[in-house]
Amino acid sequence: MGKKYRLPKSKYRIIKLKFNSITQQKACSYTNLCTSEVRKILFSATFAIKIELTLLSQHELLEKVKPLLPEHSKRYKKTLIVQARPAIEGERIETHTQSGLETINQAKTGDMLVKNSTNAGEEYLVPAHKFAARYVALGETDPAGWTSYQPTGQIIAIELTDSVLQALELNNTFQFVAAWKEPMQARKGDFLALPNEGAEEVYRIAREEFFETYTAI
């Protein structure tokens, strides 16, 4: 067994990857996700890889972000038409932006799989009740099951500038637990978004995709 590398930290998540031809690629993806926050990488006798990542919880990040909203946030609307189809229960969706792997989610009953019309064409899952409130169908469904939708929702977002990161007491790259209980990456220049002022959910929107998708109100 190889050496264990550990720095003192109270919170971490373990991701296990089976050893196969794509293990190195997957390991690199997760290593890039957590950058300097990787706390341990070890190869076990069964050729599994465990990567421990320090993560902020949703509650911890919300507690940091909400006091900054009055001064630093703006309201935006999503304007770019999307494609969506009913998700298959249990399918795992990897969200890749231009900056790399953002998060992973597993579909539940009723979820919709949304594909943005950005350069990255990133895909992500939206629960049924949220999708119905935020999107309106524009046309017929194609043979593959995809339908065009016009976004109708608005968000409140805060840009991760140097001063905001300093106020949040966060590094230029950090990770937190998304509402769907999976790690999510954020970095300087990205945006943290909430559905509204009283929301109990915060998520990351990558910088390039943000400016392709949203318009200030």
N, C-alpha and C positions, 0 to 999 in steps of 0.2 A: 504494500500500500504506500502511496506517495505521501509526502509531507502535508500536514494540515496547516492552513494559513488562517489565522483568526485575529481580528481586532476587537476590542471590547465594545459591545453594543447589545442593547437589551432586546431589540426587535429584529426578527428576520423571518424570511420565508424560504422554504426549501423547494427547489424544482428538481425533479429527477428525470434524467434522460437516458433511455436505453442505448447501449453501445451498438451502433450500426454504421452504415456508410455515410449517413448524414449527421452523425453525432457532432463532428467537429464544426460543421456549419451551424447547427443549432446552438452549440455551446458558445460560439462566437456571437450569435444573435443575442443571447441572453447576457453575455458579458458586455456587449455594447450597450444593452439596455441599462445595466446597472453601473457601468463605468467604474469609477473609483470606489463605489459602494459595495463591490464584491467583498464578502467577508471570508469566504472559504471556497476553494475548489479542490476536490479530492477525487481520485480514481479508486473505486473499491475493487475487491477481488472479483466481483461479478461484472466489472466494466460499466458500472453505473456512474453517472456524474451527479454530484450534489452541489448546487450553487446556493449559498445563503445570501439573501439580499436584505438590506435594511429598508423598511417601508414605513411610511406614514399611513395611519388609518384615515378613512374618510373624515371621521370626526376631528382628528388632529389637524388635518389640512383645512377643513372648514373653519375651525377655531382660529387659524392663522389668517385666512383669507377675508372673512366677513368684516373685520374691523377696517380693512383697507378699501372696501367697496365704495363708500361715499365719495372718497377723494380720487380714487384711481380707476374705477370701472366706467365702462360705457355700455350702452345698449346697442345691440346689433340684430339684424334680421338675416336669415339664410335665404339667399336668392337663387342659388344654382340648382337646377332641376336634377333630381336623382332617379336612379333605377332601383326598384325593390321587388322582392318576391317573398312568399312565406318561407321561413326557415324550416329546415328539417330538424325535428327534435333530436338533440344529442350531437349535431354536427358542430365541429370546432372551427371557429373563424379567427384567423390571424389578421390583424389590422396593420398594414404596412403603409406608412407615409413615405414621402421623399427622403425623410431623415432616418428611415429604418423601421424595425418592428416596434410598434407602439404598445399593443396589448393583445391578449387572447381571450376569447369568450366562447362559451358553449351554449347552444340554442336550447331554449325551453319551449314548452307548448305555447303556440300563439305568437312567438317572436317573428319579427320581420327582418330579413337580411337586406341592408341598404348598401348600394354602391354609389359613391360620389362620382360626379363627372369632372374630377380633377385630373391633373397629369398623373398622379399616383393611382387613381381609380380605387382608393381604399374602400374596404368593405367593413361593416360593423353591424351588430345586432341592436335592434330597438324593441322593447317590450310592446305588446299589442296596444295597450291603453295609451302609451305615449305616442306611438306611431299614428294612431287615429286622430290624436289631438294636434299633430304637427304637420301632417302631409295630406294633400288632396290629389286623387288620381287624375291624370290628364288624358289618358287614352286607353286603348285596348291592351290586353296582355299578350306578349309575343309567345311563340311556341315553346320557348325555354322557361316560361313562367314569370318573366320580368315585365314590370309595368312602370311607366314614367309617372313621377309624382312631383308636384310643386310644393316646396316647403312653405309653411304658414307661420311657424313659430318664431319666437324671439329669444334671445339670451342676454345675460349680463356677462361681460368678459373683462378680464384684467390682464394686461400685457406684462410678461415677466421681464421687466427692465432691471438694470442694476439696482436702482433704488428700491424697487418692489421686492426683489430677492433679498436685499439687505433687511428690509422691514419684516419679511417673512422668516428671516434667519435660516435661509436655505442656500445650498450651493447652486452653481450654474446648471448642474444636472442633478435631478433627484427623482425618487420613485415614491409612489403612494398606491394604496389599495383602491381600485375603482369600485363603483357601486355594484359591479357584478363579481366582486371578491377576487379579482385577478390583479397582478401588478400592472401599473401604467407608468410610463416614462414622461417626464417633462424636462425642458431645458430652457436656458435663457433665450428670449425672443419669442417663445411660444405664448399661448394664451390659456388661462384657466377660466372655465366657463361654468355658469350656474343657470338653470332655467329661469329663475326669478330671485328676487331679494331674499325671500324666505325659504328657499330650497334647501334641502338636506342632502344635496348631491353636488359634487364638483368633479369636473373632468378636464382633460387636456385637449386642446386643439393645436396641432402643429402649425408653425408660423406660415409656411408656404401654402398649406391647404386652407388656413384661415382666410388669407387674403384672396384666394380663389373662390371662396364660398360665401363669405359674409360681407355685409355692407352696414356701415354705421347709420343709426337712425337719428 
